[in-house]
Amino acid sequence: MRIGNLELDHVRGLGDKFVGLGKEIAGTVIGNDRLQEAGEAQQARGTESLKALRKQAKAQSKEAKAETFEQQQKAAQRAKSA
C-alpha cells in the first residue's frame, strides 16, 4: 500500500521505533530481559525501515528534478524551433 508516493511499510518504521522503545523501557523497569531485547530488536527494524524511507524519498526527489529538467529542455527546444 502507498501513501502518496511512499510505501506504507516504510512509514510503519516510525511506529516500530516508538513501540520498541516502550518495550525496552518496560523491560528495563520490570527487569524482563526478553522484553527489553524484543524492544531493541523492534527499534532496529524501525530504523532500517526509516533508512529505506529516506532513500526512497531521495530517489523520488531526484526523479522529479530529472523530469523537471527534461520538461525544461523540451520547452527550450520547442521555443528554439518555433
C-alpha beads as a LAMMPS data file, in Angstrom:
LAMMPS data file: protein, C-alpha beads

82 atoms
81 bonds

1 atom types
1 bond types

-500.0 500.0 xlo xhi
-500.0 500.0 ylo yhi
-500.0 500.0 zlo zhi

Masses

1 110.0

Atoms # bond

1 1 1 0.000 0.000 0.000
2 1 1 1.176 3.523 -0.726
3 1 1 0.617 6.872 0.941
4 1 1 1.249 9.450 -1.725
5 1 1 4.462 8.177 -3.252
6 1 1 5.729 6.419 -0.124
7 1 1 5.446 2.751 0.797
8 1 1 3.300 2.239 3.897
9 1 1 5.682 -0.433 5.215
10 1 1 8.470 2.130 5.408
11 1 1 6.259 4.639 7.217
12 1 1 5.451 1.968 9.814
13 1 1 9.107 2.115 10.813
14 1 1 8.352 5.167 12.925
15 1 1 5.726 3.203 14.839
16 1 1 8.185 0.356 15.342
17 1 1 10.682 2.799 16.820
18 1 1 8.148 4.120 19.360
19 1 1 6.683 0.737 20.296
20 1 1 10.143 -0.794 20.534
21 1 1 11.296 1.985 22.830
22 1 1 8.256 1.414 25.036
23 1 1 9.029 -2.304 25.232
24 1 1 12.658 -1.626 26.024
25 1 1 11.782 0.819 28.800
26 1 1 9.141 -1.503 30.232
27 1 1 11.559 -4.423 30.128
28 1 1 14.194 -2.367 31.903
29 1 1 11.785 -1.140 34.584
30 1 1 10.357 -4.583 35.385
31 1 1 13.650 -6.399 34.884
32 1 1 12.475 -8.509 31.937
33 1 1 15.474 -9.045 29.647
34 1 1 13.412 -10.721 26.913
35 1 1 11.045 -7.752 26.687
36 1 1 13.973 -5.345 26.672
37 1 1 15.722 -7.279 23.879
38 1 1 12.483 -7.508 21.884
39 1 1 12.147 -3.739 22.166
40 1 1 15.709 -3.207 20.978
41 1 1 15.131 -5.529 18.015
42 1 1 11.899 -3.758 17.091
43 1 1 13.668 -0.403 17.219
44 1 1 16.379 -1.756 14.915
45 1 1 13.723 -2.885 12.404
46 1 1 12.152 0.562 12.628
47 1 1 15.499 2.214 11.999
48 1 1 16.056 0.119 8.875
49 1 1 12.559 0.975 7.605
50 1 1 13.176 4.669 8.158
51 1 1 16.508 4.450 6.313
52 1 1 14.707 2.808 3.396
53 1 1 12.068 5.549 3.525
54 1 1 14.769 8.227 3.340
55 1 1 16.400 6.510 0.362
56 1 1 13.033 6.223 -1.366
57 1 1 12.275 9.904 -0.776
58 1 1 15.699 10.918 -2.135
59 1 1 15.218 8.780 -5.227
60 1 1 11.782 10.285 -5.854
61 1 1 13.201 13.771 -5.430
62 1 1 15.913 13.050 -7.995
63 1 1 13.341 11.627 -10.388
64 1 1 11.201 14.745 -10.019
65 1 1 14.202 17.006 -10.658
66 1 1 15.156 14.989 -13.716
67 1 1 11.595 15.174 -15.030
68 1 1 11.530 18.944 -14.485
69 1 1 14.863 19.345 -16.272
70 1 1 13.621 17.199 -19.153
71 1 1 10.456 19.299 -19.484
72 1 1 12.543 22.490 -19.472
73 1 1 14.764 21.077 -22.200
74 1 1 11.755 20.130 -24.329
75 1 1 10.234 23.589 -23.861
76 1 1 13.509 25.243 -24.819
77 1 1 13.776 23.014 -27.886
78 1 1 10.215 23.892 -28.972
79 1 1 10.890 27.594 -28.451
80 1 1 14.116 27.344 -30.451
81 1 1 12.439 25.616 -33.405
82 1 1 9.407 27.919 -33.426

Bonds

1 1 1 2
2 1 2 3
3 1 3 4
4 1 4 5
5 1 5 6
6 1 6 7
7 1 7 8
8 1 8 9
9 1 9 10
10 1 10 11
11 1 11 12
12 1 12 13
13 1 13 14
14 1 14 15
15 1 15 16
16 1 16 17
17 1 17 18
18 1 18 19
19 1 19 20
20 1 20 21
21 1 21 22
22 1 22 23
23 1 23 24
24 1 24 25
25 1 25 26
26 1 26 27
27 1 27 28
28 1 28 29
29 1 29 30
30 1 30 31
31 1 31 32
32 1 32 33
33 1 33 34
34 1 34 35
35 1 35 36
36 1 36 37
37 1 37 38
38 1 38 39
39 1 39 40
40 1 40 41
41 1 41 42
42 1 42 43
43 1 43 44
44 1 44 45
45 1 45 46
46 1 46 47
47 1 47 48
48 1 48 49
49 1 49 50
50 1 50 51
51 1 51 52
52 1 52 53
53 1 53 54
54 1 54 55
55 1 55 56
56 1 56 57
57 1 57 58
58 1 58 59
59 1 59 60
60 1 60 61
61 1 61 62
62 1 62 63
63 1 63 64
64 1 64 65
65 1 65 66
66 1 66 67
67 1 67 68
68 1 68 69
69 1 69 70
70 1 70 71
71 1 71 72
72 1 72 73
73 1 73 74
74 1 74 75
75 1 75 76
76 1 76 77
77 1 77 78
78 1 78 79
79 1 79 80
80 1 80 81
81 1 81 82
